[in-house]
Amino acid sequence: MIKQTTAKKTTSDAIQILDKITGDDPQMHALIEEERTNLQVATEIFELRTKAKLSQEMIPRLPCSQRVMALSIPLRGPRDDL
C-alpha cells in the first residue's frame, strides 16, 4: 500500500501569515496596525526627502528647531540602501 502525502498550502501573503501567527489577539492586531501607520509615515518622509534630493546627513543642517526635526524623522523607516 502506498502512502499518500498531502502537500501543505503555502502562502507568501504577509497579511495571511500575520493573521495565522497572531490569531485573535486584539493587542497584537493593534501593534501591527501601529507599525503599518509608522511604515506609511516613514515611507512618505523618505519619498519627500529623496524628491527634494536631501540625504539623511543633510537633514540635521536644515534651519528648523530640534523639536520639528525630531517629529519629522522616524526612528525606523525605509533605508537609503534599499
C-alpha positions as CSV (number, residue, x, y, z in Angstrom):
1,M,0.0,0.0,0.0
2,I,1.4,3.4,-1.0
3,K,1.1,6.3,1.4
4,Q,-0.3,9.5,0.1
5,T,1.0,12.7,1.4
6,T,-0.9,15.9,1.2
7,A,1.1,19.0,0.4
8,K,0.5,21.9,2.7
9,K,-0.7,25.0,1.0
10,T,1.8,27.8,1.5
11,T,1.4,31.5,1.0
12,S,3.7,34.5,0.6
13,D,0.8,36.9,1.5
14,A,2.1,38.8,4.6
15,I,-1.4,39.5,5.8
16,Q,-2.4,35.8,5.8
17,I,0.9,34.9,7.6
18,L,0.4,37.6,10.3
19,D,-3.2,36.5,10.8
20,K,-2.1,32.9,11.3
21,I,0.6,34.0,13.8
22,T,-1.4,36.5,15.7
23,G,-4.7,34.7,15.8
24,D,-7.4,36.7,17.6
25,D,-5.1,38.7,19.9
26,P,-6.5,42.3,19.8
27,Q,-3.4,43.7,21.4
28,M,-1.2,42.1,18.7
29,H,-3.5,43.4,16.0
30,A,-3.3,46.9,17.4
31,L,0.5,46.7,17.4
32,I,0.5,45.6,13.8
33,E,-1.8,48.5,12.8
34,E,0.5,50.9,14.6
35,E,3.5,49.6,12.7
36,R,1.6,49.9,9.4
37,T,1.0,53.5,10.2
38,N,4.7,54.0,11.2
39,L,5.7,52.5,7.8
40,Q,3.3,54.7,5.9
41,V,4.7,57.8,7.6
42,A,8.3,56.7,7.2
43,T,7.7,56.0,3.5
44,E,6.2,59.4,2.9
45,I,9.0,61.1,4.6
46,F,11.6,59.1,2.6
47,E,9.8,59.9,-0.7
48,L,9.6,63.6,0.1
49,R,13.2,63.7,1.3
50,T,14.5,61.9,-1.8
51,K,12.3,64.0,-4.1
52,A,13.9,67.1,-2.5
53,K,17.3,65.5,-3.1
54,L,18.2,65.6,0.6
55,S,20.4,63.0,2.2
56,Q,20.0,61.9,5.8
57,E,23.2,63.7,6.6
58,M,21.8,67.0,5.2
59,I,18.6,66.9,7.4
60,P,20.2,68.0,10.7
61,R,21.7,71.0,8.9
62,L,18.3,72.3,7.9
63,P,17.3,75.6,9.5
64,C,14.5,74.4,11.9
65,S,14.0,73.6,15.5
66,Q,15.2,70.4,17.1
67,R,11.6,69.6,18.1
68,V,10.4,69.8,14.4
69,M,13.3,67.7,13.4
70,A,12.5,65.0,16.0
71,L,8.9,64.9,14.9
72,S,9.7,64.6,11.2
73,I,12.3,61.8,11.3
74,P,11.1,58.4,12.3
75,L,13.2,56.1,14.5
76,R,12.7,53.3,11.9
77,G,11.9,53.5,8.3
78,P,12.9,52.7,4.8
79,R,16.7,52.6,4.4
80,D,18.5,54.6,1.8
81,D,20.4,51.5,0.6
82,L,17.3,49.5,-0.4
